Amino acid sequence: MRIHRRFTEPNKDVYASIEWSTRSSRISNSDGSTVFEMNDAEIPATWSQLATDIVVSKYFRKAGVPQIGTDGQPKVDASGKPVLGPERSVKQVVHRLAGCWRHWGEKFGYFASAKDAQAFYDEIAWMLLNQVAAPNSPQWFNTGLNYAYGISGPAQGHWITDHATGTPTLATDAYTHPQPHACFIQAVADDLVGEGGIMDLWTREARLFKYGSGTGTNFSSVRGENESLSGGGKSSGLMSFLKIGDRAAGAIKSGGTTRRAAKMVCLDVDHPDVEAFVNWKVREELKVAALVEGAKHFTPEQKETAQRLGLKLDYDFNGESYYTVSGQNSNNSVRLSDAFMEAVDADADWNLIRRTDGKVAKKLKARDLWNQISFAAWRCADPGLQYDSTINAWHTCPNGGRINASNPCSEYMFLDNTACNLASINLLKLYDPETRNFDLEAYEHAISLWTVVLEISVLMAAFPSKEIAERSWKYRTLGLGYANLGALLMQAGIPYDSDEGRAAPSAPS
């Protein structure tokens, strides 16, 4: 490919094109204790303090980076070894991202010449520095750590795919092939410890959470409570396993930072355990209320013991009360079919179907289940709704299989065992409020280059399973969107709820 320049000029340092400042960043807990602090971060002068806090606390690499002295030379210790520490400048972060993408693009022949590769690097770096565009979090966490700093680590069970043949192999280390994808959809089999089964899924989820990604799974294949087991016993049911997955997710800080694990749990509306699933968080929040209100009646001795042990029971979502109960580390959604909605409309019966033999486990009124769903969503904001029949009617690749689930935020709905890496273009940066002109050519230019970034990210990526590595090579699912539409409409004086307001976002999409 030949890359033309719009934002930069040849032979001019892209990092010298903006003004820089030294900032302090401090992230605190609700009690005032410090989570993270850095006092000498080099940040573009136009960035807000919020943007500074995010990049410094979450996206700066915290260890393994060669430190640079005031003379511009690498620091060494008494034995002559490089002094290692955190990233301290947005320049470092942008270089490891844009440089890594350029490296992989050059390695696999994406660019017509070295000049085009440099133009690609400069244009992408300029957009990052000026907040015109940004990739998803796992790119900031992982991309370029090996390329820029030689950071490596033991293999974590990830799979990589040969760019030419699509043949998957196990990765030999943690960072030569980074994990840049944010959104995963993973299948689970009705199997306890086998490959692709329930316990295997928790391991695959852990690989994703560790490097900052999110995952969604439809658990409808797992048999319900009291269904028969091959050994002659009865199943403990879906909920017992969801509680294990919830605990596992809660134990892992996403990307090794303060961000929580991102997880979506889906269940078909005809599953035998759907009522327990729908009411899961309602039950757990009642337990929280019992803990908190009960703590108000502690005896003096109990209060002294709680204080000595550092036990504080309150309604803080990050506190011990919520940590004690289950169901707090996932978004939950019920998959609704047209048949179910028609049964609700007709006030008809609805059958819950056993997974082992397809027989009816329970018959209830569809409206009763619908009311349970509605009450739970009102009471604790879960479950969400995914209209399964409509989703699959709009499926762009139906021959590849059904769409059964989404990623945690539900902007990615596709086949099981696939992944999507995302980026967003900041519309507000391309809009001039004085002239009320949107730079469409710059927008199209950004779309072209960021599509290349996402495509290169597929070829360089590592995935948590062989199946996802294979399917990602075949489908190459990319997610390029835009941000700050609401702010653009406000600056343009366009009402959201108007024909013009609806037309504006539909044009660039």
N, C-alpha and C positions, 0 to 999 in steps of 0.2 A: 504494500500500500504506500501511496505517496501522501504525506501529511502536510497540509498547508497551515500556515500560522495566521492567527487572528489577534491573539492577545500579547504575543511576544515578538522579539526581533532576534535574528541570528547573531551569534557571537556576543550577546549581552546576557550577563548573569541574571537569571530570573529572580534570585533571592535579593538582588540589589534594586529590584524594581519597586519594592515597597519599603515603608518605614517600619523599624523594629523598636520594641520597648522591652524593658526588664520588669517582670511582674512577680508578685507574691500570690500564692494560692494556698488556701487553707480550707479543708473540708472537715466539718464538725458533726458529731452526733447530737441528738436532741438534748443530751445532758451537758453539752459544751465540751466534751472530751474530743481531742483531735484524732481524726481518722487518717489524714494525710496532710503534709505541709511541705511546700517548696518555696524558697524565697528569691531564687535567681533564675526564673524561667524566662527564656527569650521567646516573645510572642509578637505577632504582627500588631502594630499599634492600633489598627482599626477594629481588632477583635474585642468583644465585650468581656467583662469579668466572668460572666457565666460560661462563655465559650472557653475562656482561659482555664477555669476550674475543671471543666469537663476534659479538655485535652490533657491537662497536667495530671489530674488524679486518675483518669481511666485509661488514657491512650499512650502516655509516655511509658516506655519500657522502664521497669524499675530496677533492673539488674543486668549485668553482663555487657554493658556498653562502655567502650573505651572512653575515658575522661580526657578532656582537652584543657590545657593550661591557658593562662592569660596571654602567653606568647604564641598561642595557636598551635602548639605542638602537643602530641599525646603525652599524658602524664605516665611516669613509670615509678615503681616502688624501689626500695633499696637494693633489691636483687635484679633490677632491670626489667621486671615484668610489668606489662601494662596495668594501670590502675583502672578498675572497672567500677561502674556505678549506674545511675539512671540516665535516661535521655533528659536533656535540659533545654532543648530548643525545638520549636516547631520546624525549623530547618531540617533537623535530623529526621523527624517523623515523615515530613513530606518527601525528603530524599529517599528514605528506605522504601516508601510506597511507590512513588513514581519511578525510581530507579529499578526496583524489582520488576515492575510491569514492563519497563523497557527491556530489561535483561531477558525475560522470558520471551518477549516479542521478537527480539533480535535472534535469540537462540533457535527459534522455530520459524524464522523467515517471514514474519508478519510485515516487515518494513522493506521498502524498495532499496533503501541505502542507509548508511550511518547518519546522513543528514536528516533523513525522515525520522529516524529513531530519536535523534536529539530534539527535533521539532515536537514530536509526541511527548517526550519528557518535559520540555519547557512549558508546553500548553497545559498539560495535566497539572504540573506543579503550580503554575500561575492560578489555575482555577481553585486548587486546594488552598493556596495562600490567601486568596481573595474571597473565599467562601462562596464561590460560584457553584461548586458541586462537592459532594462528599460520598465516600463509599460506606457500606455497612460496618458495624463495629468490629467484627472479626478481622476485617482487613487492617484496621488501625491496631488491633491487638497483635496480629501474627505476621502479616505480610512484610517481607524484607528483613526480618531479624537475622536470618542466615546470610542473605545477600549482603546486607550492610555491615554486620558485626560478626559474622561467623558463628552466631549462636546456634547451638545444636542441643540435642538431648536424646534420651533413649526412645526407641520406637514405642508408640502407644497403641499399636494395633490398627492403625489407619491403612487404607488402601489407596494406591495411585494407579493411574491409567496411562498406558502407552499412547502418546499423542497420535501416532500413525495408525495403530492397529486396534486400539480400544481394549487391549488385553490388560486386565487388572493384576497388580502384584502388591505385596505388602511393602509399606514404606520402611526404609531402613533407619530413619531417625525422625525426630519430631518437627523439624523446621525447614529442612531443605525444600520439601513440599509443604507449604503452610496450609492452614484451614481457613480459607477466606470466605466461605459461604455462611450466611446468617440463618437461612431458613431450610429446615429439613422436614420431610414427612417420612416416617418409618413404619413399616408393617410389623405386626406381632402375631405369632402363631399360638395356637392353644396347646402350648407345650411348656413345661416348667423350666427345665434346664438345658434343653437342646438348642442347637444353633437356630437363631431366628425366633426363639421363644421368649418367655416373660423375663427370666433373669438375664438372658443375653441382651434384651432391650435395655435394661438398666445400665449395663456396661457400655453399650453404644451411646446411650444418652449421656453418660458421664464423659465420654470422649468429646462430645459436642459442648457440654456445659463448661468443661475445663478451658476450652479455647474460645468461649464467648458466643457460641451459637445457640439457637433455639430449635425445638423439635416438636412435632405433633404426631399423634398416633390414634387410629381408631381401634378400640379394644373390643369391638363387637364379636370378634372370633373367639374370645375367651369364654369358656362355659360359665354359666351362672351358678349361684349358690345351690348346693344340694344336688347338682347334676352328677351323674355317675362317673367314677374314675375307673381306669382299666384294672386297678388292683382290687376293686370291689368296694371301695369306700365312696364317700361323697365329697364333692368339691367344696372348698371354703368360700368360693365365689369370687367374683371380680373385685369387689371392694377391698378384700384383704390384700390383694396384690397391688391395687392402686395406692394403698397406704404405704407400702414398701417403696414404691417409686416416688411417692411424695417426699418421704424421708430422705431418700438418696439425693433428690434434686435440692432439697433444703440444705444439705451438707456441703454443697459445692458453690463457691462464689464464681459467677460466670466470668470467664476470662482472667481469673485470679484477682479480680478487683472487687469493689463493693457492690457491683451489680448482681442481682439475684438470677438464678437459673430461669430460663424462659421455656415453658412447657405447655402444650395443648393436649387435652384428653378429650377424645370424641367417643360417643356411644350412640348406636342406632336406637331409634325409639321403640323397637320391638324386642330389645334385649331383656332377658328375665330379670336382671338386676337394675333396670333403668330407674325404678322409683327410688331405690337406695342411692343411686348415683345423683339423681336430681336433687335429693334432699340432703346430700352429704354435707355441704357447707352450712346449711341452715342448722343442722344438728351440732356441728362443731362450734358455731358461733354461740349457740346456747350454752355450750360447755365453757366457753370463754367468759360469758356473763356470770356463770356460776362461780368460776374461779375468782373473778375480780370482785364481785359483790360479797363472796364468802370471805375474801381476805380482809374486808372492812370490819369483820367481826372476830378477827384474831384476838386471842387473849394477850395480855402484856407479855407473857413468856413467849408466845408464838411470834409476836411482833419483834421481840429481841432476837429470836433465832433467825427470822427472815432477814433482818438487817445484817446480822453477822454473816449469813450465807450469801448476801447480795441478791436476795429474792425480791423482785418487784413485780407484783401482779397488777397490770393496768390494761387499758384498751389500746395501747400502742401496737400498731400492726407489726412492728419490728421487735416487740417485747416478748417476754417469756410466756405470757398467757397464750398468745397466738402460736408461739413456737411449740407449746406443749400439745396442742391439738393437731389433727391432720387436715389435709386438703388445702393448705395455704400456699402451695408452690406450683400451682397449675391454673390455667384457664380451662374451664370445662364447657363443652358444647354438646347438645343433643342434635343428632342428625334426623331431620324430619322428612318423611316421604309425602308425596301427594295423597297417597292412600290414607295416611294418618290424618292429614288436614281435612280430607273429605269426611272421615269418620267423626272428627270434632264437629264439623258443620252439621252433620246429620244426627248428632247425638247417638252415634252407634257404638257397638262394642269394639274393643281393640284387644288383640291377642299378643301376648308376650311369648316368644318362641324359644324353646330350648335349643342350645347350640349342638348338642351331641346327637340328637335324633330328629330334630325338626318338629317335635310335637309341642302342643300348647302347654306352657308352664303356668299361665294365669290369664284369665279373661277379666277385663275391667272396662269401664266406660272411657272412651277416648277423651271426653271432656274432663273427667276426673284427673287423668294424667296431665292434660293441658293445664288445668288449674294448679296442679302441683308445680309444674314448670314455671308458670306465671308467678305464683307466690314466691318460689325460691329466688327467681330473678329479681323480684321486687325487694325481697328481704336481704339478699346478700350479693346481688349483681351477677350471680351464676345460677344456672347454666346459660350460655349463649345459645343461639339457634343457628343451625346450618341446614338450609333447605336442599336436602340431598337430591331430590328428583330434578329440581331446577338446575342445580350445579352440574349434574351429569348431562342434562339436556344441552347445556352450553359448552360441554367438553370439546376442546379443540383436537384431542388425540384419543378418541374413544377406542380405537383398535388396540391401544396400549394397555387398556384396563380401566376400571372405574376410578373415580375420584372419591376417596373414602374419608379424607381428613384434610386439615390445613396446618400451617405453621402457627405458632402462638398468637400472632396478631391477625391472622386470617387474610393477609393480602396475597398469600401464596397458596393456591389450591391446585394440586396436580396429582400425578400418580404416586402411589406408595413407593418408598425407597428412591426418592429423588431429592435434589437439593437446588436451591436458587441463591445466587449472590446478587446483592442489591446496591444501587446507588441512587442518589437524588440530585436533581439540578435545582438550584435556588432561583426561582422565577424573579424574586424581588431584585436580585443583583443585575438582572437584564432589563429592568424597567426604569425609565427616567420619569419621575413624577412631575418635573417641570414641563417637559414636552408631551407627557403622557404617551410616550412611544415605547413599545416593547421591541427589543432587538431580536427579531425573529432569526436573522442569519446567524447571530452568535448562539442562539438556542439550538439551531440545527447543527452547528459546528460542535457544540458541547455534546449533543446526542450522539453524533458520529464517533467522537473520541471516547466517550464513556462506554459506548457499546463495545469498542475494541478492548477497553480495560476489563469489562466483565467477561468477554470471550477469552482473553488471555488468562483471566483468573480461573477459568474452568480447566485449562490445560495444565496449570501449575499446581492445582489443588490436591489435597489429601482428603479422604472421605472416611467415615466411621465404619463402613462395611463394604464388602466386595460388590454387593448388589447396587449400592448407591454409586459407587465408582463407575460401574458399567453403564447404568442408566444416565448418569450425568454426562458421560462421554457421548452417548447417543442423542439425548434430547437437548443438552446445553441450555437449560432453562436460565434465563437472565431476567432481572427485574430492574428496569430503569424507570424511575418516576420523577415527580417534581415536588418541591416543597414551597411553603410560604404563599400559596395561592390566596388564602384569606387576607394576608397583609397586602398583597398586590391589588386585590379588589377594593380594599378600604382606601388605599392610596389613590386609586383611579376613580373613587367615588361611585363605584358600581354596587348596587344592592345585591346581596347574596341571592335573595328570592326574587329574581327577575329573569326575563328572557336573556338579557344581555349578560347577567351574572352566570347563567347556565351555559351560554354560548362560549364565554371566554375560556373556561377550562377545557371544553370539548375541542376547541381549535388546535391547541398544541399537542393534544393526546393522539 
